[in-house]
Amino acid sequence: MLREYAVLSYPEASLIIKEPPSANRRTKPMPKTINHPLAMLVLMAMPPLLCQLDAQRQRPGPPPMRKHSVTQKKTWSPIPATETTRFESRQGFQKDRRQLKVTANGIPEHKVGRFPNRGNPHTIGEQAYAFSIPIKPKPAQEPVPLHNDTGRGPPNTPFGIAVNGVLFDPGTAEFFLGDRRGGWNYEALSGAVPLGVDENNAHVQPNGAYHYHGLPTGLLKQLGVGPNKHSPLIGYAVDGFPIYALYGYENADDPKSGVRKLTSSYRLKKGNRPPPPNGPGGRYDGAFSRDYEYIEGSGDLDECNGRFTVTKEFPKGTYAYFLTENWPVIPRHCKAEPLRLRGGPHHSHGRRPSPPRRRP
């Protein structure tokens, strides 16, 4: 007797794969053709259907927001940066008269933490960054926030890219009680929500993208950033302006004026946050981005964490961003209109996206 395996069934037709008979058994001959019209139609439809189902498995929708109730920052220890990635770092920066063309695979040259780890379940993987930014950006009338509070698309977008091809991406997708519209966005380096950040103040996104949430210590060490000289160029912002770190001239217009560590003009708010349902409650302590406020003139830098200055790369002067030790560390606003590297019209969830290209 034949053994039968049902593969796909419909009320009007069934497709059956029959096991070949053994030589010493008498069986009915195997049918040579399938004559049922509906069965033929099902056979023809199966390959594209299976491909579509496989594609849907590979492109899941965005995961639901995690719900956190913690309201205070916590002491945390970074993951030791003792690992070498199995990929070679590749990056390219090519200038023409109008734009800077960037290509990179997002892999740093310095050592990284171990990923996956307890706070971050993702593995570092190569990316396919390819985009263009202007070399002469025009400042906008108002600072342009990188945080997206519309409730549509990703809540934050990267600030820029380092000279080693790794993105500066300070924002998180973690919100109090998972309520994005409430606006209480957790800070990655506050320790309130463990995110498995390594000694370079970096970790990994679900698509494998290693990215910086704070000072890229391994990169700064490689570039020789120190208190005795102005910072070298460490990257470019998504609006086209250059990025430096920590140290600038005493007088922004005079390279002979000496060097000092620059400070931001952001400070913690005083008092307590609004209680539920209007806020998480608790003392303003830096657990959330909204715990900070800009106080003009309280530091060296403006609301975008930058200033106009001369540098080695721009002896005639330029607007430039500076990474700082105090918040925001990595700027959260752009001086000019930024290129949105995430959440654009061509973004696909669950896959490694190539950022949209800016037209010349």
Rosetta blueprint (number, residue, H / E / L):
1 M L
2 L L
3 R L
4 E E
5 Y E
6 A E
7 V E
8 L E
9 S E
10 Y L
11 P L
12 E L
13 A L
14 S E
15 L E
16 I E
17 I E
18 K E
19 E L
20 P L
21 P L
22 S L
23 A L
24 N L
25 R L
26 R L
27 T L
28 K L
29 P L
30 M L
31 P L
32 K L
33 T L
34 I L
35 N L
36 H L
37 P H
38 L H
39 A H
40 M H
41 L H
42 V H
43 L H
44 M H
45 A H
46 M H
47 P H
48 P H
49 L H
50 L H
51 C H
52 Q H
53 L H
54 D H
55 A H
56 Q H
57 R H
58 Q H
59 R L
60 P L
61 G L
62 P L
63 P L
64 P L
65 M L
66 R L
67 K E
68 H E
69 S L
70 V L
71 T L
72 Q L
73 K L
74 K L
75 T L
76 W L
77 S L
78 P L
79 I E
80 P L
81 A L
82 T L
83 E E
84 T L
85 T L
86 R L
87 F L
88 E L
89 S L
90 R L
91 Q E
92 G E
93 F E
94 Q E
95 K E
96 D L
97 R L
98 R L
99 Q E
100 L E
101 K E
102 V E
103 T E
104 A E
105 N L
106 G L
107 I L
108 P L
109 E L
110 H L
111 K L
112 V E
113 G L
114 R L
115 F L
116 P L
117 N E
118 R L
119 G L
120 N E
121 P L
122 H L
123 T L
124 I L
125 G L
126 E L
127 Q L
128 A L
129 Y E
130 A E
131 F E
132 S E
133 I E
134 P E
135 I L
136 K L
137 P L
138 K L
139 P E
140 A E
141 Q E
142 E E
143 P E
144 V E
145 P E
146 L L
147 H E
148 N L
149 D L
150 T L
151 G L
152 R L
153 G L
154 P L
155 P L
156 N E
157 T L
158 P L
159 F L
160 G E
161 I E
162 A E
163 V L
164 N L
165 G L
166 V L
167 L E
168 F E
169 D L
170 P L
171 G L
172 T L
173 A L
174 E L
175 F E
176 F E
177 L L
178 G L
179 D L
180 R H
181 R H
182 G H
183 G L
184 W L
185 N E
186 Y E
187 E L
188 A L
189 L L
190 S L
191 G L
192 A L
193 V L
194 P L
195 L L
196 G L
197 V L
198 D E
199 E L
200 N L
201 N L
202 A E
203 H E
204 V E
205 Q L
206 P L
207 N L
208 G L
209 A L
210 Y E
211 H E
212 Y E
213 H L
214 G L
215 L L
216 P L
217 T H
218 G H
219 L H
220 L H
221 K H
222 Q H
223 L H
224 G L
225 V L
226 G L
227 P L
228 N L
229 K L
230 H L
231 S L
232 P L
233 L L
234 I L
235 G E
236 Y E
237 A E
238 V L
239 D L
240 G L
241 F L
242 P E
243 I E
244 Y E
245 A E
246 L L
247 Y E
248 G E
249 Y E
250 E E
251 N E
252 A L
253 D L
254 D E
255 P E
256 K E
257 S E
258 G E
259 V E
260 R E
261 K E
262 L L
263 T L
264 S L
265 S L
266 Y E
267 R E
268 L E
269 K L
270 K L
271 G L
272 N E
273 R L
274 P L
275 P L
276 P L
277 P L
278 N L
279 G L
280 P L
281 G L
282 G L
283 R E
284 Y L
285 D L
286 G L
287 A L
288 F E
289 S H
290 R H
291 D H
292 Y E
293 E E
294 Y E
295 I L
296 E L
297 G L
298 S L
299 G L
300 D L
301 L L
302 D L
303 E L
304 C L
305 N L
306 G E
307 R E
308 F E
309 T E
310 V L
311 T L
312 K L
313 E L
314 F L
315 P L
316 K L
317 G L
318 T E
319 Y E
320 A E
321 Y E
322 F E
323 L E
324 T L
325 E L
326 N L
327 W L
328 P L
329 V L
330 I L
331 P L
332 R L
333 H E
334 C E
335 K E
336 A E
337 E L
338 P L
339 L L
340 R L
341 L L
342 R L
343 G L
344 G L
345 P L
346 H L
347 H L
348 S L
349 H L
350 G L
351 R L
352 R L
353 P L
354 S L
355 P L
356 P L
357 R L
358 R L
359 R L
360 P L
